[in-house]
Amino acid sequence: MPRGPSRALALVLAGLLAMPLPAHAHNEPVHQAMTDFAYHVLLAGERFSRGQSMSERLRSALGSLEKTNPGLTAFFADAAAAAPKLRVLQSGLPPDPTPCISPALVALFGSPVPDWQLPSGTSLESLRMRSLRVPVTVSYGHQPVVCAIDETYAPSGELKSVNPGSLTLPRDYTGMTLGYWAAAPDQEKKDWVLRSTTLEALQNPVVLGAIGASVTVAVSAVCVLACGFFPPACVACPFVAVGAGGIVMDEIASIDADSLESGDYVGFGHFVDMKATPASPAPFDTKPGKFMERAGPAGVPDTTEDLVTLLFDIGGIHVNHDEAQAPKNYQTIVGTSGMSGTSGAIGGDFHRNSTARSPSQWESPTIPHLQLTAVDNLAMFGYQEARAKKGTPLEAKLLGWPLHAIGDASVPMHAVGASGYGHRPYEDAVDMVFGDLVGSGSTAASVSAITQVVLRAFKWRKFIQDWRALHGTTEVPVRDLVTAVAENTRVKANATPAVFKAAASIVYIIDEDGATAAYDNPAMAAIQRDLLLEGIAAEVAFLLSVTEVAP
Amino acid sequence: MTPRSVALLAVTFAHLASPSLAQTASAPAEAPAPAASRAPTAPARTGADACLAQARSHAADAFQKHRSQEQARLQLEIDASLCVDPSLSPAAANLVGTVNADLARLARDFVVGTRSLAAYRAGRADRQQKLAALLADARGCPVRIPPSETTEREERELRATLAGARTLFNASCKDAPPLAIPSPLAWGRGQQTKTGQTGFNLAVAKVGGQPAGCEVFYEIQLRFIDPNPGNPALPPAKIVTMVFSASEDLLSDPARAIFGLPFGAMVLSPARNVAREAFLREYFRASWRVRAVNGANQVSPWSPFITQGPASAGVPA
């Protein structure tokens, strides 16, 4: 009998490669909420500086901070100058006519289709952020089933008092819209387009050929793999029709899948490995991106990384350099004074440039044995492009890149290049409890979170101002800032080693709930809150400073 | 010729006799022909895709003609290395391809259970060190990592995970379009008219647009909060994930689907049972989100979480 390619088995392998392994990002709502919080802290500074209304608790707290930190007077004044500049950014939002079904939104719009009440001759993408009448969620523009407008939105805790309003009364949605763009790099599916040397070429179909149309079955993933490579194993590969009162369905609850051009791989370039770098293999950036061979807090990959490695090696999965954007966009070589930059030399932002790699250097190793691009380079790409697109609808979108990078740099696993060590359950838990971590539920907790962010933002602001003074520029040290946030994250995480839970990541693949619960407790909340507030604070400093960059 | 390929060429001859870089591995019964004699044409990088397609075709052809899968894979990897870097000498291509084929073989051996985790890691490290040493024009040595209690425990965890992993397959989902992102709408008590029951119902925005026969599943994740103060043993929060088939939809509405957890004593899956108890007597509110999955192993992104108590008017179906 002829032996030929099997699309079915290729599909299964592709599915396995996309098991819930956190190469990809799943925390877009957290990125949006962080940036929204950061914008509102700027807004609080603006209103405090101008003596405008806010809750007495918040005004009193900011006043106390100012008394003990006189430099905050200038900080609040700078915030007052920065926030209006953000409000006049063009929204960049694409049209998304997905109808709403909520009675409140249908009543607001007068029909199910969102009505932005655009002035004559103005498109939604060119509408100023201050003129947006509703906030969008991260699903907006990405095929939601119902309109992705957040009718229940309110700023966090006491920050409501600096941006009052409601769905029917005017409110400023600049923070939510900037946050939408901060989440957007997770949608850049062209960043990492992969290619399998062998997929579909050598597989041997046996196990799935007999299953009829319209029947969904659950198959042991490893058994299918074994069967493909070792046909006698196929007899041990039973499949189970999905159904039976949900029992089988619960078992498959954790299986993700997608094609090789997939959102699951977007996050490959969202790491910066801050631990000490060995001489060999030589890094292509001062602080390299993800490199599976050295993943983890001490450079020892865990079993999740083993799993990713073996799946990618079995599939012969490489970067497709011609189609993947990340190797071109996030290999960062910055020039000075109109001169083009030099590979590996100090760049125009006084941060060492990437060492350039040829297309074949990107493509020859399989993914686990390739140094991926670093997230500070992703940030720099967005910053430079935003400057180039200043005054256009693309500016806000591109500012999302550095904001996203700062958010990722505040996650311990992103700062040590780890797909495992509890990466995905940590992020899922933060997504679930974000409101609690920033004190949304109580006045005291909210004021505490806001004042901590202000103090930390003041520190990051000084970091930027010192750099500007040293180098005589009004630029923002994007690569330095992102790596400094990541280093802060790594140091704090190392002081709380329980945050790295190798077992949680491997458990997550078959017991998502149990693994996530390991990060949903007071001990973990303490470090999650600390790192989250630090990331928000760095975003405040970035947003404030980026409005000052000379054109 | 690049400096890299020169270095590779200089140190590769010693390895050409063996199709594997493993010093201890047994040679396959049939050695592959020299790469140069059967490498597909790869004159320029712009033709990499076509070159790879040709390489795959050669490998599949060799497989059809009863070369072993391992031999065909090795040939494919060697040819592929030339496709992505046409400047490589045949010997250097042989080296790069052999490393990639070895890594695949080591992984496969672990999956089928003929290699331990310690041996798999040792093999990987061995190939990585050898390649690095060869690039540096030095000599690498095999790495031997003795098994430890830790690696044995990790191996058990990894094998248990692999053994427990399931993947979906439905032939009707071939070429299905990407799934739209569903949304959680409301949860609460209500009739379940289709089944004649009463219970807790979860309403979500419905995903459509899939080919006939391509079943859609809704994965719903709940984090229950605000525990019943009358039961101090309850944790502050409880996380539960359930999967429902579209065929369990209690409505026939094009926009909304409702999935039920009946009060009756019927047997539920473990996760549904936990969720029903949590709704019924343990917690007052829940943060929840939903995503869609189909039998082509496509999955939509998760919706954002929303936090709700029970709908005041219930969620009737």
Chai-1 contact restraints between the chains, C-beta under 6 A:
chainA,res_idxA,chainB,res_idxB,connection_type,confidence,min_distance_angstrom,max_distance_angstrom,comment,restraint_id
A,V12,B,T167,contact,1.0,0.0,6.0,A-B,restraint_1
A,G15,B,T167,contact,1.0,0.0,6.0,A-B,restraint_2
A,G15,B,N297,contact,1.0,0.0,6.0,A-B,restraint_3
A,P29,B,P304,contact,1.0,0.0,6.0,A-B,restraint_4
A,I101,B,A255,contact,1.0,0.0,6.0,A-B,restraint_5
A,T137,B,P304,contact,1.0,0.0,6.0,A-B,restraint_6
A,S139,B,I181,contact,1.0,0.0,6.0,A-B,restraint_7
A,Q143,B,A180,contact,1.0,0.0,6.0,A-B,restraint_8
A,P144,B,I181,contact,1.0,0.0,6.0,A-B,restraint_9
A,V145,B,A180,contact,1.0,0.0,6.0,A-B,restraint_10
A,V145,B,P182,contact,1.0,0.0,6.0,A-B,restraint_11
A,V145,B,A205,contact,1.0,0.0,6.0,A-B,restraint_12
A,V145,B,V207,contact,1.0,0.0,6.0,A-B,restraint_13
A,V146,B,S183,contact,1.0,0.0,6.0,A-B,restraint_14
A,V146,B,A205,contact,1.0,0.0,6.0,A-B,restraint_15
A,T197,B,A80,contact,1.0,0.0,6.0,A-B,restraint_16
A,T198,B,L76,contact,1.0,0.0,6.0,A-B,restraint_17
A,A201,B,R56,contact,1.0,0.0,6.0,A-B,restraint_18
A,A201,B,A59,contact,1.0,0.0,6.0,A-B,restraint_19
A,A201,B,A60,contact,1.0,0.0,6.0,A-B,restraint_20
A,L202,B,F63,contact,1.0,0.0,6.0,A-B,restraint_21
A,L202,B,Q69,contact,1.0,0.0,6.0,A-B,restraint_22
A,L202,B,A72,contact,1.0,0.0,6.0,A-B,restraint_23
A,L202,B,R73,contact,1.0,0.0,6.0,A-B,restraint_24
A,L208,B,F169,contact,1.0,0.0,6.0,A-B,restraint_25
A,A213,B,A171,contact,1.0,0.0,6.0,A-B,restraint_26
A,A213,B,S172,contact,1.0,0.0,6.0,A-B,restraint_27
A,A213,B,G213,contact,1.0,0.0,6.0,A-B,restraint_28
A,S214,B,S172,contact,1.0,0.0,6.0,A-B,restraint_29
A,S214,B,G213,contact,1.0,0.0,6.0,A-B,restraint_30
A,T216,B,L168,contact,1.0,0.0,6.0,A-B,restraint_31
A,T216,B,N170,contact,1.0,0.0,6.0,A-B,restraint_32
A,T216,B,E215,contact,1.0,0.0,6.0,A-B,restraint_33
A,T216,B,G295,contact,1.0,0.0,6.0,A-B,restraint_34
A,V217,B,F169,contact,1.0,0.0,6.0,A-B,restraint_35
A,A218,B,R166,contact,1.0,0.0,6.0,A-B,restraint_36
A,V219,B,T167,contact,1.0,0.0,6.0,A-B,restraint_37
A,V219,B,F169,contact,1.0,0.0,6.0,A-B,restraint_38
A,A221,B,A165,contact,1.0,0.0,6.0,A-B,restraint_39
A,A221,B,T167,contact,1.0,0.0,6.0,A-B,restraint_40
A,V222,B,V111,contact,1.0,0.0,6.0,A-B,restraint_41
A,V222,B,L162,contact,1.0,0.0,6.0,A-B,restraint_42
A,L225,B,V111,contact,1.0,0.0,6.0,A-B,restraint_43
A,A226,B,V111,contact,1.0,0.0,6.0,A-B,restraint_44
A,A226,B,V112,contact,1.0,0.0,6.0,A-B,restraint_45
A,F229,B,R108,contact,1.0,0.0,6.0,A-B,restraint_46
A,F230,B,V112,contact,1.0,0.0,6.0,A-B,restraint_47
A,G246,B,S269,contact,1.0,0.0,6.0,A-B,restraint_48
A,G246,B,R272,contact,1.0,0.0,6.0,A-B,restraint_49
A,I247,B,S269,contact,1.0,0.0,6.0,A-B,restraint_50
A,M249,B,V243,contact,1.0,0.0,6.0,A-B,restraint_51
A,D250,B,V243,contact,1.0,0.0,6.0,A-B,restraint_52
A,D250,B,S269,contact,1.0,0.0,6.0,A-B,restraint_53
A,D250,B,A271,contact,1.0,0.0,6.0,A-B,restraint_54
A,E251,B,R166,contact,1.0,0.0,6.0,A-B,restraint_55
A,I252,B,R166,contact,1.0,0.0,6.0,A-B,restraint_56
A,A253,B,E219,contact,1.0,0.0,6.0,A-B,restraint_57
A,A253,B,T241,contact,1.0,0.0,6.0,A-B,restraint_58
A,A253,B,V243,contact,1.0,0.0,6.0,A-B,restraint_59
A,I255,B,R166,contact,1.0,0.0,6.0,A-B,restraint_60
A,I255,B,T167,contact,1.0,0.0,6.0,A-B,restraint_61
A,D256,B,V299,contact,1.0,0.0,6.0,A-B,restraint_62
A,A257,B,N297,contact,1.0,0.0,6.0,A-B,restraint_63
A,P281,B,A132,contact,1.0,0.0,6.0,A-B,restraint_64
A,T303,B,E154,contact,1.0,0.0,6.0,A-B,restraint_65
A,T303,B,E157,contact,1.0,0.0,6.0,A-B,restraint_66
A,T303,B,L158,contact,1.0,0.0,6.0,A-B,restraint_67
A,L310,B,A107,contact,1.0,0.0,6.0,A-B,restraint_68
A,L310,B,F110,contact,1.0,0.0,6.0,A-B,restraint_69
A,D313,B,L103,contact,1.0,0.0,6.0,A-B,restraint_70
A,D313,B,A104,contact,1.0,0.0,6.0,A-B,restraint_71
A,D313,B,A107,contact,1.0,0.0,6.0,A-B,restraint_72
A,I314,B,A104,contact,1.0,0.0,6.0,A-B,restraint_73
A,I314,B,A107,contact,1.0,0.0,6.0,A-B,restraint_74
A,I314,B,R108,contact,1.0,0.0,6.0,A-B,restraint_75
A,G316,B,A104,contact,1.0,0.0,6.0,A-B,restraint_76
A,P359,B,R45,contact,1.0,0.0,6.0,A-B,restraint_77
A,S360,B,V84,contact,1.0,0.0,6.0,A-B,restraint_78
A,S360,B,D85,contact,1.0,0.0,6.0,A-B,restraint_79
A,E363,B,V84,contact,1.0,0.0,6.0,A-B,restraint_80
A,S364,B,V84,contact,1.0,0.0,6.0,A-B,restraint_81
A,S364,B,D85,contact,1.0,0.0,6.0,A-B,restraint_82
A,S364,B,V96,contact,1.0,0.0,6.0,A-B,restraint_83
A,T366,B,N100,contact,1.0,0.0,6.0,A-B,restraint_84
A,M432,B,R223,contact,1.0,0.0,6.0,A-B,restraint_85
A,M432,B,S287,contact,1.0,0.0,6.0,A-B,restraint_86
A,I506,B,E157,contact,1.0,0.0,6.0,A-B,restraint_87
A,I506,B,T161,contact,1.0,0.0,6.0,A-B,restraint_88
A,I509,B,T161,contact,1.0,0.0,6.0,A-B,restraint_89
A,I510,B,T161,contact,1.0,0.0,6.0,A-B,restraint_90
A,I510,B,G164,contact,1.0,0.0,6.0,A-B,restraint_91
A,E512,B,T241,contact,1.0,0.0,6.0,A-B,restraint_92
A,D513,B,I239,contact,1.0,0.0,6.0,A-B,restraint_93
A,D513,B,V240,contact,1.0,0.0,6.0,A-B,restraint_94
A,D513,B,T241,contact,1.0,0.0,6.0,A-B,restraint_95
A,T516,B,I239,contact,1.0,0.0,6.0,A-B,restraint_96
A,A517,B,I239,contact,1.0,0.0,6.0,A-B,restraint_97
A,D520,B,A237,contact,1.0,0.0,6.0,A-B,restraint_98
